[in-house]
Amino acid sequence: MTKFYLVRHGKTEFNQQGRFQGGDVDSPLLPESIKNAQKVGSYLSNIKFSHAFCSPQNRAVETAKNIIMNLRTNVELTISPNLREMRFGKWDGDVVKKYITDPIFNTFMNNPENYKSNGGEDYYEFVQRIQNGLEGIFQQYSKKDDNVLIAAHALVISFAAKTLTGEKFNDIRREGLVDNTSVTILSTNDFSEFQLEEWNKTDFLHL
């Protein structure tokens, strides 16, 4: 069985400022986020990871590095372009509240199944990309008891975990996305059937 340990990056300056932070922009992690990534590493320190992967965006790379620094065994890190956050097109980097009354934004948030690309990706393109990325990782690490660490983004983790376990786009949005530096565990034997073993776990951050 392969287990994917999916960790969202820490909170960034753009998160704090209420800006769109998709696949075409980046923002530094806040100091607290470095500490929280280290707490993730301590929490997962007893897990023997076969490998680690992360999005090419710096907020995910730095989160991954700080996790790995606090594991008990050395783990090699590989950057995977398919783990990049969803591309938001013309919104990326702009202030979210400017678009609260925009019908396109409303569809993006509340009816993802019918959202059309706003100069970036629609949800179907995005989900296909991240599922392809995870399948490629699975093909490399599909031996018995392979544990794989993945540092990525809110939409990447939420939509990967939930679509692979059979949920529809609109239901995923309604239920909410994973929090910063949370741990979600997704397991599979064949990349056909999946079990969501842990969702959005953050209690270890407050110990």
C-alpha positions in Angstrom: 0.0 0.0 0.0 1.2 3.5 -0.8 0.3 6.3 1.6 0.5 9.9 0.5 1.1 12.3 3.4 -0.3 15.6 1.9 0.8 18.7 3.7 -0.4 22.2 2.7 2.3 24.9 2.8 2.4 27.4 5.7 0.6 30.7 5.7 2.1 33.4 3.5 2.1 37.2 3.2 -0.5 36.9 0.4 -2.7 34.7 2.6 -2.5 37.3 5.3 -3.3 40.1 2.9 -6.3 38.2 1.4 -4.8 37.9 -2.1 -5.3 35.2 -4.7 -2.3 32.9 -4.6 -2.6 30.4 -7.4 -0.1 28.7 -9.7 1.4 31.8 -11.2 2.4 33.8 -8.1 4.3 33.3 -4.9 4.7 35.0 -1.6 7.1 34.4 1.3 6.1 32.2 4.3 5.4 34.0 7.5 7.9 33.3 10.4 5.2 31.3 12.2 4.8 29.1 9.1 8.4 28.0 9.3 7.9 27.0 12.9 4.7 25.1 12.0 6.4 23.3 9.1 9.0 22.1 11.6 6.2 21.0 13.9 4.8 18.9 11.0 8.3 17.3 10.7 8.3 16.5 14.4 4.8 15.1 14.2 5.8 12.8 11.3 9.3 12.1 12.6 8.6 8.4 13.2 7.3 7.8 9.6 9.8 6.2 7.3 9.3 8.0 4.0 10.4 6.5 0.7 10.6 10.0 -1.0 9.3 13.5 -0.8 7.8 15.7 -3.5 6.7 19.3 -3.6 5.2 21.9 -5.9 7.8 24.1 -7.7 6.4 27.2 -5.9 8.7 28.5 -3.2 6.1 28.4 -0.4 5.7 24.6 -0.9 9.5 24.1 -1.3 10.3 25.9 1.9 7.6 24.0 3.8 8.9 20.7 2.5 12.5 21.5 3.4 11.5 22.5 7.0 9.5 19.3 7.4 12.3 17.1 6.2 14.8 18.9 8.5 12.8 17.6 11.4 12.4 14.0 10.3 14.6 11.3 11.9 15.8 9.9 8.6 17.1 11.6 5.5 14.5 12.0 2.7 15.3 13.1 -0.8 13.1 15.9 -2.2 11.9 16.1 -5.8 10.1 19.1 -7.3 7.0 18.1 -9.3 5.5 20.6 -11.7 2.1 18.8 -11.6 1.8 19.7 -8.0 1.7 23.5 -8.7 -1.4 25.3 -7.4 -4.4 25.9 -9.7 -3.8 28.8 -12.1 -6.3 31.6 -11.4 -5.5 33.7 -14.5 -6.0 37.4 -14.2 -6.9 37.1 -10.6 -3.6 35.8 -9.4 -1.9 38.2 -7.0 -5.0 40.5 -6.8 -7.1 41.2 -3.7 -9.9 38.7 -3.4 -12.5 41.0 -1.9 -12.5 43.1 -5.2 -14.3 40.2 -6.9 -16.8 39.2 -4.2 -19.7 40.4 -6.4 -18.3 39.1 -9.7 -20.5 36.4 -11.2 -17.4 34.5 -12.5 -15.9 34.5 -9.0 -19.2 33.3 -7.6 -19.2 30.4 -10.1 -15.5 29.7 -9.2 -16.4 29.4 -5.5 -19.9 27.9 -5.5 -20.3 26.0 -8.7 -16.8 24.7 -9.7 -18.4 22.1 -12.1 -19.5 25.0 -14.4 -16.6 27.4 -13.9 -14.8 28.3 -17.1 -11.2 29.3 -17.2 -10.5 32.9 -16.3 -7.2 33.0 -18.2 -5.9 30.1 -16.1 -7.3 26.6 -15.6 -10.8 25.3 -15.1 -11.3 22.6 -12.4 -11.3 19.7 -14.9 -7.9 20.7 -16.4 -6.6 21.3 -12.9 -7.8 18.0 -11.4 -6.5 16.0 -14.4 -3.0 17.5 -13.9 -2.7 16.8 -10.2 -4.1 13.3 -10.6 -1.6 12.6 -13.4 1.1 13.9 -11.1 0.1 11.6 -8.2 -0.2 8.6 -10.5 3.3 9.2 -11.8 4.5 9.2 -8.2 2.5 6.1 -7.4 4.1 4.3 -10.2 7.5 5.0 -8.7 6.5 4.2 -5.1 3.9 1.4 -5.2 5.7 -1.2 -3.2 4.4 -2.5 0.1 4.4 0.2 2.8 5.7 3.0 0.7 5.1 6.4 2.4 5.4 9.5 0.3 5.5 13.0 1.7 4.0 15.7 -0.5 4.0 19.5 0.2 1.6 21.4 -1.9 -1.4 23.7 -1.8 -5.0 24.1 -0.6 -6.7 23.3 -3.8 -4.2 20.7 -4.9 -4.6 18.6 -1.7 -8.3 19.1 -1.3 -9.3 18.3 -4.8 -6.8 15.4 -5.1 -7.9 13.7 -2.0 -11.6 14.2 -2.5 -11.9 13.5 -6.2 -9.9 10.3 -5.9 -12.3 9.2 -3.2 -15.2 9.9 -5.4 -16.5 13.4 -4.4 -17.9 15.9 -6.9 -16.3 19.3 -7.4 -19.2 21.3 -5.9 -19.3 19.1 -2.8 -15.6 19.6 -2.2 -15.9 23.4 -2.2 -18.9 23.3 0.1 -17.1 21.1 2.7 -14.1 23.4 2.8 -10.4 23.2 1.9 -7.4 22.0 4.0 -5.8 24.5 6.4 -2.2 25.7 6.3 0.4 23.1 7.5 -2.3 20.5 7.9 -1.7 16.8 7.3 -4.0 14.7 5.1 -3.3 11.0 4.5 -4.6 9.2 1.3 -3.8 5.6 0.7 -4.1 3.2 -2.2 -3.0 -0.2 -3.4 -3.7 0.2 -7.1 -4.4 3.9 -7.8 -8.0 2.9 -8.5 -9.5 2.7 -5.1 -8.5 5.1 -2.3 -9.0 5.6 1.4 -8.9 8.9 3.1 -7.2 8.0 6.4 -6.8 11.5 7.8 -8.2 14.8 6.7 -6.9 18.3 7.6 -5.2 17.3 10.9 -3.7 20.3 12.7 -4.0 19.5 16.4 -0.3 18.8 16.7 0.4 22.5 15.8 -1.0 23.5 19.2 1.0 21.2 21.4 
